[in-house]
């Protein structure tokens, strides 16, 4: 992200030699919004130094928005996640440094970087400096995610001793619900100060539950011994007392330094050796003006920027500075005489602190105003004449805050209960049950949801057999297929063997249960007369006889089919022939393209029916009489959420000017609306947006889509990646900035339910754009968990995609809400237990296997 005079890269970096990462005993995150001055940065670095110097072996991360973070003298071993710099220009008013991007975009990008870093690294302790909600509430998504996803992580707020005038803070915290945030989001509050000097709890009217979290740790200063080589350019041998004039970061210190130079004119030359340190944030033209003034006097030097100020403070006899927390703390730690010129706007924090310290006799105060130069003229000779600073009151000013804060953080880190290792689901008693799964084709790359369910059923202790009507798809296959223990049975491929095996199976069924077989035969004959496709009826009857023989041989106690068409028909015939209960799950195309009278007959014969969307439930309620509609159960397709590592949308392409990564996963068939996606991509490209859209999947429309992509000049922009294993697909989700899918209802009524790939995208933290078709709105709730557009509308699809590419806050909010939505209804373990409960609720007597050790008839 271009940033005017500051270069910015969002890539995290480690200070010191880059070696392989090791698992530290604990991980600490320090958040420093750094929107004005250097106070937050210097305070966090002082604490980081203590943490890294301890023998606890913790890993320390600093999330910093300082524009000078890469120029600072950072402690070795520190990890840094830079945030795009913004600057405070008034009370709660901020603008990006350089102004290359709108503030909303920069803020959203900061939010995304913070959330992504926390979710990726999963720290043990997070310490937020000063701003409970962060800069303009940028921490709220992270704080919510930590409470939900990482409940063992301890979240600490570090507050400087004085924030602002009590009446201002109380009003603002009431309006912005900060009291509630302190109550629910933070485990502890460290106060970088002393209760004896300023009682933060009483001044800001903290509720008792919040006040109980307070721990005063003392002032965070960085005392240093005087070093003879500390920077004092041009004045190393100058006579007179050394006066260090510092404005901290320098953003608003120009007036104070001009007033000092005017006051200095009243003193004899060489009465002092004055060193001006404007600070890295002072505008260059102001630094240039001060440089010219300093050049006119032999007793004045200038050092525009240093990271070694504490040593210059230690060498000084007098420090003239503003009243920022860190400047004052370092003056007190070095026990130096000081004249403080506190800032009075936009907050009175510096003014309040300076007055309190003056009452204790520790500093002199020259308040801002038109006569500041005159006040400094009066103060300078008097202070310079004093031999030593006043003694600090015992117990009031504790300057060991950095060490004590680090110790507090370490205690929280090591007191944290170890995160439990996720245990595999424990098998449950199955009471002599064996379930046959009937599918049209197994395994099939596009039916991940069935593989998930089968694996979960087996993990839960269920014994399964798999029956496939057709041979398996050619590779690639999902790696999860290798985890399936169930034997797989296919119809024999060779025609001669097929006839022999099928004849033997039917003969066995007729002998084992002649009456049942006769009933099934009579049903097939009757249905073939009224069916528009009688050959299909007889085909399913023949397959049903083969399945019935296997059910007897394998001791099957329940038959469950996936899809309401051919698999359910075969399962029904086998159920009639064996007396074994059957059920089926209906999804989308199989439901809407199967004639309603056929659906009614199959539901009537089934023990129960499962469907995967509420939209399907409503359709079945319209098709079925009330007594049959009661058999219908809604169980969404679940995924194993533990396989998908959630990461917040990174929007890294905004920072480096790269390409946004758009991902679509779908079979290349008309109902997926891929032609609309290609058209939408053409519109995005015409707007000048840089992106790459990957379409993963195989199917009959590949050639048509490839021609369309070429005709629109999108070669290399939109790519057809072909079929892909699930493990490889998970890697693509991790790289995607946006997931887009545009399903539609085709002319013959074919449609999707809730595509499983949308669930997987949401689990990975990828913002989703889709169409309001079938069950999709049940998961993709518009403006809450994703963006929805009408089907068959490429322009609306392009506009929604563009929104997510330019509004990081929107994508981040939608992704977080989507991930939360999955926990309720789309967890495969929860949903498989529901299905298993339906199977277990049936009174199923096992059919004694005729040949307990026999091989399957066809494998």
N, C-alpha and C positions, 0 to 999 in steps of 0.2 A: 504494500500500500504506500504510494508516494506520500511524503510527509514534509514537503517544503524543505526547510534547512536540516531536517533530521532524516537519516536513513532508517528504515524499519524492516526487520525480518521477523516473522512469527516463529521461526524455528528455535526450539529450546537449545540451550548450550550449557556446557559444563566448564567451570573455571579450572584451569590447570590441565595437566596431561590427560588426553582422552584415552582412557583405558576401558577394558570391558566392564560392564556394569555387574555389580555383585549385589546379592540380596542383603540389604542393611537390616539391622535388628529393628529399626523403626524408620518411618518416613514422615517428615514434617514439612508442611506447606506454609509459607508466609506470604500473605497478600498485601500488596502495597500499591494503592491506586495512583499515587504520585501525580496529582493533577496540578499542584502548585508547590514550588519550592522543593527542598531536598529532605525535609523533616522525616517523612514516612520512610524514605529509602535509607537514610542514615540510622534511624532507630531499628529498622528491620535488620540491617547489616550488622549492627552491634550485637543483636540477639543471635543472628546466624553464626557470627564468629565464635560466640560462646558455645553454641550447640556443636559446631564442627570441631572445636578444641576439646570437647569432653571425650571421655573414653567409652562412651555408650555406643559408638559406631552408627549414629543415625545419619540418614540421608536428608539433606535440607534443600528445599526448592524455594525460590523467590519468584513470585508472580508480580512483575513490576511494570508500571506504565511510564517510568522515567525515560525521558528522551536521551539521557546521558548514561544509561545503564552500561553500555559497552565501553564507555570511557572511564568508568569508575574503577577504583582499586578494590576489586571483589576478593573475598577470601577463597583460598584454594579449596576445591571440592564442591563448591556451591553449584547447584543447578539453577538455571534462570529460564523462565518462560516469559519472554517479552510480550507486552501488551501495547497496542497502538497508542501513541501519546496523545493526550488531550490536555487542555489548559483551562483552569478555572478563571472566568472573567467577571464573576459576580456571585452573589448569593445563589447557590444551586444552579449556576449557569456555566456551561462548559462548551468549548469549541475544539475541534481537532487542530492539532498543531500543523500548520501549513495549509489547511483548508482544502486539500485535494479531494476530499470525500465529504458527504453530508454527515452531520453528527450522528444521526440515527443509524447509519450504516457502520460507522466506526464503533459505536457503542455495542451494536449487535455482534460485531466481530470480536470485541473484547469479551463479551459474555460467552461466546462460543469457545474461545481459546481457554478461558478459565474453566468452564464446565468440562471441556474435553480433557484438559490436563488432570483435573481431579478424578474424573471417571477412569482415565487411563492408568494413572499411577496409584490411585486408591490409598491416599496417605492415612497415617494413624492419627495425626493431629493437624488441624488447619487453624492458623492464627490470622485473624483479620485485623488489620491496623486501622483503628480510629472510626471507620465508617461501617456501621453494622450491616447496612444493605449494599455497601459498595458505592462506587461512583454512579449516581442516578439509578440505584437499584440493580446494578449489574450483577450482584451476587445472589439475587433471589432464586434464579433457576438452580444455581449450584447448591445453595443451602437446602432447597427442597429435595433435590436429587440425593444429597448426602443422607438426609433423614430417611429417605425411602430406600435407597439402594445400599447404603453403607452405614447402618445404624450403630456400628461399633466405633466409627470415627468420632473423635472428640473435636468439637468446634469451639474455639476460644476467641473472644474479642479482646483486643488490646487497646485501651483508651488512654490518651494522654491525660495529664492531671486536670486540665481545664479545656472545655470544648468551646464554650461561648457563654454569653450572659445567661444565667439560669432561666429567666423568663422566656428567652428566645428558644433555648433547647427544649424546655418543657412543652411549649406550644408546638414546636416543629415535631417533636417525637410523638405528641398526641395526634397531630394531623396525619402523620405518615405511618402510624401504627408501629412505631419503633419499640415501644414498650412490649407489645405482643411478640415482636421478633426476638427481643432479648429473652423473653420468657421461653419461647419454644425452639429457637434455632441454636442457641448457645448453651454450652455446658458450663463454661466458666468465663469470668470477665476479669482480666488483669488490668489494674490501674497503674500506669507508669507515673507514680507520684506518691505523695504522702497524705494520709488522712488528716494529720495535724495541720497541714498547710491549706488543704482544700478538701472538704468532705464531699466527694462527688455524689454519693448516694443521697445525702440530705439535700444538696443543692439542686439536683435534677429530679428529686422526688421519685426515686426508684421504688417500685412496689417491693414488699418484703421478700417475695420469692425471687426477684431479680437481685436485690441487694445481697441476699444470701450467697450469690454466686461471686461476689466481688472479692478480689485479693489484691491488696496494695503491695507492689513489689519494689517500689522505690524508683528513683529517676534513672533513666537509661542514658548514661553518658559514656564517653569513651576517653577516660583519662589517659594521658601519655606523659612520659618524662620529657623534659626539654632536650631537644636534640640540636646540637650545634650546626648540623647540616640541614635543619628545617628551612624551607624556602623563605627567603627574605631578600628578594632580588634588588640589587643596587644599594642596599643599606647595610651590608655586612659590617662595615667599619664606621658607620655613621654614629655620631655622639647623640646623647639625649636618650630619654626613655622610649622603649619600643611600644608603639601603639598599633594594634591590629584593628583595622576597620573592616568588618565583614557584614554583608547583607544576606548571608545564607545562600539560597539558590539564586537570588538576585532579581527575581521577577519584578519586585516593587521596591528595590533598595536605592534607586538612583537619587531620589530626593534627599535621603538621609546622607548619602556620600557627598552630594553637593553642599549640604549644610555643614558637614564636617570640614570640607575644604575652606569654606568661608570662615568658619571659626578658627581654623588653623592660621589664617592670615593675621589674627590678633596676637599670636604667639611669636616670640623671636625665632628666627630660622635656627634649626638644629636644637630647638628645645625638645623636639621629639624626632624619632625615626618612624614615620607613619607608613604602614603598608596597607594599601587598599586591595581587597579581594572582592571584586564585584559579584562573582558567582557565574556559573555556566548558563543561567537562564536570563541574564540581563540582555536586552536587545543590543546588537552589535554597535549601533550608532551611539548608544549611551556609554558603552565601554570605551569607544573611541574618544568621546568627549572627556571622560575621566582621564584617559591616558594623556590627552593634551594638557590637562590641568596639572597632572602629576609631573609631567616633563618640565614644567615651568618652575618646579621647586626641587632643590637638591636633597631635601629631607623627606621626600615622598616617593615611594616606589609603588608599582602596581603589579599584581599577579592575577590576571583575569580568571584563572581557574586552577584549583588544586584539589586533589583527593586526600591531601595530607594536612588538613587544616588543624587537626588536634595538636600537632607538633608546633605549628605556628602559634597557636594559642598558648602552648606551654612556654614558648620563648618570649611571649609578650609581657610587658609590665601592666598594660592596660588594654582592655578590649572594648571597642565601641561597636555595638551591633544592634540588630533588631531583636525583638523579644520572642523569636521562634523557640519551640521546645528544645530542639537539639542544640542550638547555639547557647541558650541559657544553661542547659545541662552540662555542656562541655566547659563553659566558663566556671560553673560551680565546681565541677570535678577537678579543674586545674587550680582552683582557689585563687582566681585572678580578680583584680579590681576591674569594674565594668561600668560603663554607661550604656544603658539600654534605651533605644528609641523604638518603642513598640508600635506595631501597626494597630490601627483602631477600626479598620474596615477591610473586608466585609464582615469579619468577626472581631469581637473585642477580647478574644482569648489572650492575645499577647499583652494587651493593656492590663487586664486583670492579673496576669501572672507577674508582670513587672512591678505593679503596685504592691502586691503581697511580698515580693522579695525585697522591695525597698523598705517596707515596714520592718522587716527583719534585719535591716542594715547590711544586706548582702550586695546590693547594686544601687546605682544612682539612675534615676529615670529622667529622660528629656522627652516629653510627649510631642507628637507631631503637631505642626501648625505653622503659620507664617513666620513666627519668631523662633523657629527651631535653631537657626544658626546662632542667634543671640543667647539662647539658653545653653547651647554647647560652649559658646565663648566663655560664659560664666563658670560652667562646670569643669572644663578641662584643666585650668591651672590648679583648682582646688584638689581635684582627684589626683593629679600628677604629683602634687606636693605630699600626699599621704604616703606613708612608708609601706603599709601592708593592708590587705583587705580585712574587713571585719571577720571575726570568728563566726563560723556557722553555729546556730543554736543546736545543741545536742538533741538528737532524735527527730528533728523536724525535717532535715534534708538528708535523705538516704540516697546515696549515689551508686548503689550496687544493683541497680535495677536490671541491667543486662544479664548478669550472672543469675540473679534470682528468677528472672523471667524464663531463662533457658532451663533452669532446674525445674520450674513448674511445668514447662512443656514436656520435659523428659519424664517427669513423674506421671503425667497423663498418658504419655505414649506407652510406658512400660506397665502401667496399671491396667491398660486396656485388655479386656479378655481376648484371648486368641480367637481369631475368626474360625468358626467350625468348618472342618473340611466337609463339603457336601457328600453325603453318603448315598450310595445307590439305594433305590427303593427296595424295601425288604419284601421278599415274596410272601404272599398271603396264602392260606390254605385254599385249595381248589376243589376239594371233595370229589375226587375221581372224575373231574371234568376234562374233556378234550374238545376243542372248538375247531371246526373247519372254516377257513377263510376262502371264499370263492371270488375270483376276479377274472376279468376278461383276459388280461395279459399280465404276467408277473415274471421278472421285475420290469417296471416301466419308469423311465427317467422322469417323466412329468408327474408322477404320482407319489411325490415325497411324503405327502400327508398319510398315505396308507403304510408306507415303510415306518414312519414315526409311530403310528398306532400299533403295528405289529411288534416292533421292538419294545414299546412300553408295556404291551400285554405280557410279553415274555418276561420282562424285568419284574413285573408284578406277580410272576409265578404261574401264569396261564400256560397250558400245553396246547400248542397249535399245530394244525396241518394246513398247508396252503395248496389250493387247487386252482390251476390256471387253465382257462379254456383254450388259450392260444400259446404258441411258443414264446419264449422271452424275447424282448427287444435285443437287437445286437448292442454290444458295448458302445459307449461307456455306461457302466452301472454305478449307482450310488455306493460308496464304500460301506454304508450302513447295511447293505444287503448281506455282507459277510458276517454281520453280527446276528443275523436271524438263524435260530437253531431249528426252526420247524422244517420238516421235510416238504419238498415241493413236488407236486404231481401234475404232469402235463398229459394231454391226449397224445397217443403215439403218432409220430409223423408219417411213417411208411403206411401206405394205403392198405396193403395186405395185412400187416400186423394190426392196424387200426380196426379193421372189420372183425378180426378174430378176437381181439381184446374186448371190443364193445359187445360182441355177441356173447362172450363168456360172462361179462359183467351183468348183462340183462338176464341171462339164464339163471345166474346165481340169485339175482333179486327176485325173480319169479318163483324160484323154489323156496327161498327163505321166507317170503311173505306173499303168497299168491293173491290174497284178497287185496292187499295194498297195491300190489303191482297192477292188478286188474283195474283198480280205481284210477291209477295214474294213466294207464293206457286209454281208458275211456275218456278221461279229461282231455288228453292229447287229441283224440279223435274228434271230440266235440268242438274243441277250440280251433282245430285246423279247418273245420267247415266254415266258421264265421270269420276267420282271420284273413286279412288281405294278403298275408304271406304264409300260407300253410306249411311250406317247406321249413320255414324258420321254427314253427311250433315243433315239428318232428325232430328237427336238429337239436333243440333244447331238451326234448324228451330223451333222445339217445344219450346226450351228455349227462342228463340227470341219472340215467341208469348206471353210467360209469361212476358218478359221484356216490350213488347209493351203495355200490359194491365197496368202494373205499371206506365209506362211513362205517359199514359193518366190520370191515377188516381192521380198521384203526381204532375202533371203540369210540367213535365220535358221538358226543352227547348234545352238541348244538352246532348248527350251520349258520354262518353269517356271511352274507354276500355284500360286496361293494358294487353299487350301481343297481338301479331299479329295472334295467333292461335285461339283457341276456344272463348275467350272473344271477339275478334274483329269480329268473324263470327256471334256470337249471337247479338252483337251491330248492325251489318249491317242489319240483318233480322229485328230487332226492328225498325231501322231507315226507312227501306222500308215500313213497316206496318204503321208507324205513321207520316212519313214525317219529323221527327226530325233529324237534322244534327248529324252526329257521327264522331268521330276521334279515333285514338288509338296511344298508345306508344308501340314501339317495342324495345326489349332489346337485347337478345342474342340467346338462344336456339330457342325461338319462331320464330325468323327471319330466321335463317339459316336452320332450319328443316322444314319450311313451303315451299311447292313447289313454284317456282318462278311465274308460271301463277296465282296461288292463291294470292300471294302477289300483283301482278299487279292489279287483280280485286278488292281487298280490298282497295288499295290505290286510285284507280279510283273512288270508291264509297265514300271515306272519304272526309270530309271537309278539314282536314289537318292530317299530320302524324308527330309524334315526335319520335326521337330516341336518345339514351343516349351516343353515342360515334361517333367520326368522322369516325372511321373504319366502322361503320354501315352505315353512310351516303354514303361513297364511294361505299359500296356494293350495296346499293339501287340505286345509280346512274348508276351502271352497269346493274341492273335488270330492271329498269323502263325506259320508253321513256322520253324524255326531258320534255314534258309537265306535266307528273306526278311527275318527280323528283323535280319539283318546290314546290310540296306540303310538302316536307320533311323538318323538322326543327330539328336542333341539340340543345337539352337542356340536359345538364349533370344532373345526380342525385345530388341533393343538400342535405346537412345536416344542422341542426341548429348549427352553429359554437359556439354559446354562451353556449351550453351544454357541450362542450369539453374544459376543462381547459388545455391550452398548458403548457407543462413543458419540459424543455430541457433534453435530455438524460443524466442520472445521472452517469452511469457506476459505481455505488456503489460497484458492485461485484469486481471491480479491487482493491478497497481500502481495503476491508475486506476479500478478498479471498473467497467470496461466489459464489453462482451459478448465472450465467446470466439467465435472464428470456426471453425466446422466446415464442411469442404468434402467433397462427394461428387461424383464425375464418373462418369456411367454412362448408357447407353441406358435408356430407361424401359420395360424389359421384365421379365417375371417372374423370370428367372434372376439379376437383380442384387439381389434382396432389398430393394428400396427401401421396401416396406411395413414391413419389420422396422426399418429405419432410422427411419422416421417414428414407429413405436411406441416405439422407444428414446428418441427426442427428447422424446416426451410424458412419459416417465418422468423424464428429466433436468429438464424444466420443472416437474414435480410436486415435485421435490426443492428447487426454488427456485434452480436454477442459471441464470445469465444467459448466453445464447448465441444465435447465429444460425447456422442450418444452411442452406447453399446447395447445392442439387442441380442440377448442370449436365448437360444432355442433353435429347434429344427422344425420343419414342417413343409407342407406342399406349396406355401406362398413364397418360398425363398427366392425363386427366380423373379417373380413379379415384384417383390420388394427391392431386390437388387437393381432391377431396371428403373424403378421409381427413384431410388436413391441417386443413381447415375444421372437420370434425366433432370433432377433438381440441382445438380452440381454439388452433391453432398458426399461424394467419395472421400473417405478419410475423416469425415465429420460424423456420419452415421455409419456404423459398421455392424455387420451381421456376424456374430461370434460363433454361431453353431451351438450344438448341444454341449453341456458342460456338467461335470460331476458336482455334487452338492458341496463338497469341501472347497473346490475351486470357486464356486459361486459365493461362498461365504467371504472369501478373500476379495471378490469384486464389490460386495456390499460395503466392506470396510473402506474401499477407495471412493465410493460414490458420494456425490454431493446432493443428489436428487434421484428419486425413483419415480418413474412415470409409467403408467399402464392405462390404456383407454378402451376397456372392454365395451362391447355393444351387444344388442340382441339382433341376431341375423334374421333374414326373411323367413327361415323355417322354424324360428323360435329358439334356436340354440343360444346359450348364454353361459356366463360364468356364475359361480356362487360367490364365494369370497376367495379369490386366488391366494394360495398359500404364500406366494412370493411377496405379497403385500405385508403379510404377518411377519415374514422374515426381515423385510426391509425395516419395518418399525422396530423389531427387536434389536437391530443393529444401530438404530439411531439415525436412519436416513429419512428425511422428509419425503412425503408421498403426495403425488398428484394422481387422481384417478377420476373415473366417471361414475355418475349416479345410476348404476345399473344393478339390478338383482340385489344381492346381499352386500355389495361393497359399502353402501352408506352405513351399515351396521358397525363397521370398523373404522372407515374413513369418514369421520364426522366433520363436515365442512367448517373450517376455521377453528376446529378444536384439536383433532388428531391428524388432520391433513387438509388438502384442498380438493374439492369435488367440482367437476364441470359437467355439462350435459354431454351425452354420447354423440358421436358423429359431428363434433364441432372442433375442428383443428385450431381455429382462432382462439376459442376459449381455453383450450389446452395450452397453447403457446403463451397466453397471457398469465395463466396460473404458474407455469414453469418459470416464466420471467420473474414473477413476484418472489418465488423462493430463491432465485439466484441473486436477487438484489436486496432482499430483506432478511439478513441473518437472524434478527430477533424473532421474526415470524417462524422461520424454519426451526430454530432452536426450541421455541415454545411448542410447536406442533409435535416435534420429535419426542420431547419429554412427556407430553400428554399421551402420545401414542404408546410409548413404552409402558406407561402406567396402565393403560387400557388393557394391554395384553395379559397382565398378571391376573386379571379377574376371570377371563373367559377363554384364553387361548394357550393355556399351559397344558402340554400333552399329558402330563401325569394326572392332573386333575380331571381332564376330559376322558382319558382312558379308564380311570377308576369309575367314572360315571357309566361308561359303556359296559365295563366289566360287572358293575352292579346290576345292570339290566339282565345280563346273561345269567348271573348268579341268582337272580330272583325267580328264575324258572325252576320248577321241579323236574330235573333232568336225570333219568335213570340211565346209567351207562349201558350201552349195548355191548355185551361180552364179545371181545374180538374173536372171530372164528379162527384166525391164524395169528396168534399173538406175535410170533417172530417172523412172519412172512414178509417178503419185500413188497413194496407197492406194485400194483399192476403195471403202472407206467410212471417212470420218474424222469 
